[in-house]
Amino acid sequence: MLAEFENTIADFAQANRLFESADKVLLAVSGGADSTALLYAVKALRSEGVFHGELLCAHINHQLRGPDSDADEDFVVEQASKLNLSITTKRLDVRAFARENKLSTETAARKLRLKSLIEIAAAGDCQRIATAHHKDDNAETVLQRLARGTGFRGLAGIWPRRSFGEGIDFISPLLSVSRSRIIKYLKEQNLKWRTDHTNADCTYRRNFIRHRLLPSLQNNSSGSLVEQLSDLSRSAQRFYKLICDSAETVWPHLADCTRDTVVLDLEGFSAQPPEVKAELIRRSLACLGSGQKNLTQRHFQTIFQLAQQNTGTKTITLPDGFRMAREYGKLIFAQSEKIAESRDQTCNSVTANVPGQTRFGKYLINATVFDVAVGQADTFKAGGESLVECFDWGKLNLPLDVHFRRAAERFVPLGLTQEKKIGKFLTAQKVPHTIRKELLIVADSDKLIWLWPIRISEQAKITAETKKILRLQITVAGKDKPIDNNKCKKEAEYESNRL
């Protein structure tokens, strides 16, 4: 039978589908009170059949407290052994990483811990990583964001379930309970835990908020401030979800994503409420790999103002080497030239050897030309393996150019008679944006003949009258299969919570 504390966690986990469809769950255990409660409570939930996934443990030793850090590791290994759970430990040189990257110790530890937990989870085929964030942590997060300036998105605090890519979600089953309830549970269960004395050092901002600011505000508040901030966080999360749903609805109609750019239709963008506009901006930059740490309200306001101005072409600089331009009814987000030049792919197009073999970055292009007997060309028509396509040689005007997709390109898709913008065609075909960034264009001197690996052009198709054929095969280095549209991962979520 579950204890009251465990039932509270079970209800919260089920309401937020934290363990849903998870075959394996990795528990991040530091040895402190919070993570020890997480370890034993989730193990109880598993034993009582609240979920059926396998449990594994991970302990990250930051090596910041000498023998005490090693004692923490030994303690966690001992607890996992008592519960018959497999455990993986990892030691990090946080100080060296902080020096090399000019980071604070807190930031360096968080970055390394996050990376290590994802690596351990991936190695163990875990779909979830459970962390011990609780209500007090959430209240501190909201206050910290308020202190540095935030909007409703920051007020959302710590989400119960957060995606960090790689098919792995972080979950926080203890968000429904306070620190005091955690301590009470540990004492009721006669469980021990480790104490990190650096958590009392108020030179760290989080500790100052925990030990000084939050208690001071509580003294001047009616009711529990932690509970009030928790309610505020949940309200902000619900509001932000509505914004995300609205952005998700209009995104396919407004956005045209290529490998290096995201183009938003200005008219459609301008028709959205400010909150949706901000989310569309965030999504555009996220598609290009931009983080959000250095984006401020001033950057968003500058983009809003530029979108409203009745001007020609104008460009503004954004943090981390990105830029945004307004031109001809479009908002164009891209990396700066300096960043783009540093990509592994150093060229944007290549002339294909026909016949012959051509290397284009990670792609290998093989071209073969051959004659066919009259009436036999139909056997080479499109519709087979998407790595290989055949074209009517007589309809082509060499040379053939292979390049990454560019904004506003058009072609006549096989089976149609009119030109279509590639972006609109991809939207109609429901091609995910993660796939769009990997597409290649094959064009002769006056038309596009292949949107690889999606569709060839009607203007270059084989007919019964075809006498000579160009056979093209495009493969990715190290792969013998094209991008699988059906198995593409869902677009990354664009919330910025960090461990």
SVG drawing of the C-alpha trace seen along z (x, -y; Angstrom):
<svg xmlns="http://www.w3.org/2000/svg" viewBox="-5 -53 46 59">
<polyline fill="none" stroke="black" stroke-width="0.4" points="0.0,0.0 1.3,-3.4 1.9,-6.1 0.0,-9.4 3.1,-11.1 3.5,-8.4 -0.2,-8.6 0.1,-12.4 3.0,-11.7 1.1,-8.9 -1.9,-11.2 0.4,-14.0 2.3,-11.6 -0.9,-10.1 -2.5,-13.5 0.6,-14.7 1.3,-11.4 4.9,-11.4 5.5,-7.7 3.2,-7.1 4.7,-4.7 8.0,-4.7 9.7,-1.3 12.7,-2.5 13.0,-5.4 16.3,-6.9 16.3,-8.3 18.8,-11.2 19.9,-10.7 22.4,-13.0 22.0,-11.6 20.3,-14.7 16.9,-14.6 14.9,-15.4 16.5,-12.8 16.4,-10.2 12.7,-10.7 12.4,-10.5 14.3,-7.2 12.2,-5.5 8.8,-7.0 9.1,-6.1 10.3,-2.6 7.2,-2.3 5.0,-3.4 6.7,-0.9 6.2,1.9 2.5,1.0 1.9,1.1 1.3,-2.6 3.6,-2.2 5.5,0.8 8.7,-0.6 12.1,0.6 13.9,-1.7 17.6,-2.6 19.7,-5.1 22.3,-7.6 24.6,-9.6 26.7,-12.5 29.8,-13.3 30.8,-16.9 34.0,-16.5 33.5,-19.9 33.6,-18.9 36.4,-16.5 35.8,-13.5 32.2,-14.6 31.4,-14.2 32.9,-10.7 30.8,-9.9 27.7,-11.1 28.5,-8.7 29.0,-5.8 25.7,-6.5 23.7,-6.5 25.4,-3.3 24.4,-1.7 20.8,-2.9 20.4,-1.6 21.9,1.8 19.3,2.0 16.5,1.5 18.1,3.9 18.4,1.1 21.1,0.8 23.1,-2.4 25.5,-4.3 27.9,-6.8 29.9,-9.5 32.6,-11.9 32.9,-15.4 35.7,-18.0 33.4,-20.9 36.0,-23.5 38.1,-22.8 35.0,-23.0 34.0,-26.3 37.5,-27.8 37.8,-26.7 34.3,-28.0 34.3,-31.1 31.3,-29.9 30.2,-30.1 30.6,-26.9 26.8,-26.6 26.3,-27.0 29.1,-24.6 27.8,-22.0 24.3,-22.3 25.4,-22.0 27.6,-19.0 25.0,-17.3 22.3,-17.7 24.6,-16.3 25.7,-13.4 22.2,-12.4 21.1,-12.4 24.1,-10.3 23.4,-7.8 19.7,-7.6 20.5,-7.1 23.0,-4.3 20.3,-2.6 17.5,-3.1 15.6,-5.2 12.7,-7.4 12.4,-9.4 14.8,-11.0 13.2,-11.7 14.6,-14.6 13.7,-15.7 12.4,-19.3 9.7,-20.1 7.3,-23.0 9.9,-25.1 12.3,-24.7 9.6,-25.9 8.9,-28.9 12.6,-29.8 12.7,-29.5 9.8,-31.9 11.3,-34.4 14.7,-34.1 13.2,-34.9 11.1,-37.7 14.3,-39.3 16.1,-39.3 13.0,-40.2 10.6,-37.8 7.2,-37.3 4.4,-34.8 6.6,-32.2 9.2,-32.5 6.4,-32.6 5.6,-29.0 8.5,-27.9 9.5,-24.2 7.3,-22.0 6.2,-18.6 7.5,-17.1 10.1,-18.7 11.7,-17.6 15.4,-18.0 15.5,-16.2 17.0,-12.7 13.6,-11.2 14.2,-11.7 11.9,-13.7 12.8,-15.0 10.0,-14.5 9.6,-16.0 7.2,-13.8 7.8,-15.7 6.5,-19.1 3.3,-18.4 4.9,-18.4 6.9,-20.9 10.3,-20.5 8.7,-20.2 6.6,-17.2 9.6,-15.6 11.5,-15.8 8.4,-14.5 8.2,-11.5 11.8,-10.6 11.5,-10.7 8.3,-8.6 10.1,-6.0 13.2,-6.2 15.3,-7.0 18.7,-8.8 20.1,-11.3 23.2,-13.3 23.6,-17.0 25.5,-19.3 26.7,-22.2 27.4,-24.4 23.6,-24.7 23.7,-27.1 26.2,-29.4 24.2,-32.5 26.8,-33.8 25.1,-31.6 22.0,-33.3 19.7,-30.2 20.7,-29.8 20.2,-33.5 16.6,-33.3 16.0,-30.1 17.4,-31.2 17.0,-35.0 14.5,-36.3 11.8,-33.7 11.6,-33.7 11.5,-37.5 8.7,-37.6 6.8,-34.8 6.9,-36.9 5.0,-39.6 2.5,-37.3 -0.8,-35.9 -0.9,-32.2 1.9,-30.0 3.9,-31.9 5.3,-28.6 1.7,-27.5 0.8,-30.9 3.8,-30.8 2.9,-27.2 -0.6,-28.3 0.8,-31.2 3.2,-28.8 0.4,-26.4 -1.7,-29.3 1.2,-30.6 1.8,-27.0 -1.9,-26.8 -1.7,-30.2 1.6,-29.4 0.1,-26.1 -2.7,-28.0 -0.1,-30.3 1.8,-27.2 -1.3,-25.7 -2.2,-28.9 1.4,-29.1 1.3,-25.4 -1.9,-26.0 -0.5,-28.9 3.1,-27.8 2.7,-25.5 1.0,-28.3 3.4,-31.1 6.8,-29.4 9.1,-28.2 12.2,-26.4 15.3,-25.6 18.6,-24.4 19.9,-27.8 16.9,-30.1 13.4,-30.4 11.1,-32.7 7.8,-33.9 5.1,-35.5 4.9,-39.0 1.2,-39.6 0.2,-36.4 2.7,-37.1 1.4,-40.7 -2.2,-39.3 -1.2,-37.4 -1.5,-38.6 1.8,-39.7 2.2,-36.6 1.8,-34.3 4.3,-36.5 6.8,-36.0 6.4,-32.3 6.8,-32.3 10.0,-34.2 11.3,-31.7 10.3,-28.8 12.1,-30.3 15.3,-30.8 15.1,-27.3 14.7,-25.7 18.1,-27.3 19.7,-26.0 19.7,-29.3 19.4,-29.1 17.3,-31.6 19.5,-32.5 20.6,-35.8 17.3,-36.8 15.8,-39.7 12.5,-41.6 14.4,-44.3 15.2,-41.9 11.5,-40.9 10.4,-44.5 12.9,-45.4 11.6,-42.6 8.0,-43.7 8.8,-47.3 10.6,-46.2 7.7,-44.1 5.4,-47.1 7.5,-49.5 6.6,-50.2 10.2,-50.0 12.2,-48.0 15.0,-45.7 16.4,-46.0 18.5,-43.7 18.9,-43.5 21.5,-41.5 20.4,-39.0 22.5,-37.2 24.8,-34.3 25.5,-35.0 22.0,-35.2 20.2,-37.9 16.7,-38.8 15.8,-40.7 12.6,-42.1 12.3,-42.2 9.5,-41.9 6.7,-40.9 8.9,-38.4 10.7,-38.1 13.9,-36.1 15.8,-34.5 19.3,-33.1 22.7,-32.7 25.2,-35.4 27.7,-34.8 30.5,-34.2 28.6,-31.4 27.3,-29.9 30.9,-29.8 32.0,-27.7 29.5,-24.9 30.8,-21.5 29.1,-22.1 31.3,-24.8 29.6,-25.2 26.0,-25.8 25.9,-24.1 27.8,-21.9 27.8,-21.0 27.2,-17.3 29.4,-15.2 27.2,-13.6 27.9,-10.8 30.1,-10.2 30.2,-10.6 30.1,-13.9 30.6,-14.6 28.5,-17.3 29.2,-17.6 27.8,-14.4 26.0,-13.5 27.2,-11.3 25.6,-11.7 26.0,-9.0 24.8,-9.8 24.4,-7.3 23.2,-7.8 22.0,-5.0 19.8,-4.2 16.5,-2.3 14.7,-0.5 11.5,-2.1 8.5,-1.4 10.7,-0.1 11.2,-3.4 8.1,-2.9 10.0,-0.3 12.2,-3.2 9.4,-5.6 9.3,-7.3 7.7,-5.5 10.4,-3.1 13.1,-3.6 13.4,-7.3 17.2,-7.1 17.1,-6.6 15.2,-8.4 15.3,-8.4 14.7,-11.3 14.1,-11.8 17.5,-12.8 16.0,-14.6 14.1,-17.0 17.3,-18.1 19.5,-21.1 22.9,-20.6 24.7,-21.4 23.0,-19.9 23.2,-21.9 22.7,-20.3 22.0,-22.7 20.2,-23.1 16.7,-24.5 16.4,-28.2 13.5,-30.4 10.7,-31.0 11.9,-28.2 9.2,-26.6 8.8,-23.5 6.1,-21.4 5.6,-18.3 5.1,-15.0 1.4,-14.5 0.6,-18.3 0.5,-20.8 1.2,-24.0 4.2,-25.3 4.0,-25.3 6.2,-27.0 8.3,-24.3 7.3,-25.5 3.6,-25.2 4.0,-21.8 5.9,-20.5 3.2,-21.8 0.5,-20.1 2.5,-16.9 2.9,-17.3 6.7,-17.0 8.1,-17.7 10.4,-20.7 13.2,-18.6 13.1,-16.8 12.9,-20.0 16.3,-21.2 17.9,-18.1 16.3,-18.4 18.4,-18.8 17.4,-20.4 18.6,-19.0 18.1,-21.5 19.2,-21.8 19.9,-25.2 16.3,-26.3 14.1,-24.2 14.1,-22.1 13.9,-18.4 14.1,-16.7 13.2,-17.7 15.3,-14.9 14.0,-12.6 10.4,-13.7 9.3,-14.1 10.6,-14.6 9.3,-17.2 6.6,-16.6 8.8,-18.4 11.5,-15.8 9.5,-12.6 9.9,-9.5 7.3,-8.7 6.8,-6.0 8.7,-8.1 11.8,-8.4 14.9,-7.1 17.7,-8.0 17.6,-8.1 19.5,-9.8 19.6,-7.8 20.5,-9.7 21.2,-8.1 21.8,-10.4 22.9,-8.8 24.1,-10.1 27.6,-9.1 27.4,-6.1 23.8,-5.5 22.1,-3.3 18.6,-4.6 17.1,-8.1 15.6,-10.2 12.6,-8.4 9.7,-10.8 7.5,-8.5 10.0,-8.0 11.0,-11.6 11.0,-12.9 8.5,-15.5 9.6,-19.1 11.5,-20.0 9.5,-21.9 10.5,-25.4 10.4,-25.9 13.6,-27.0 13.5,-25.2 17.0,-23.9 18.1,-21.6"/>
</svg>
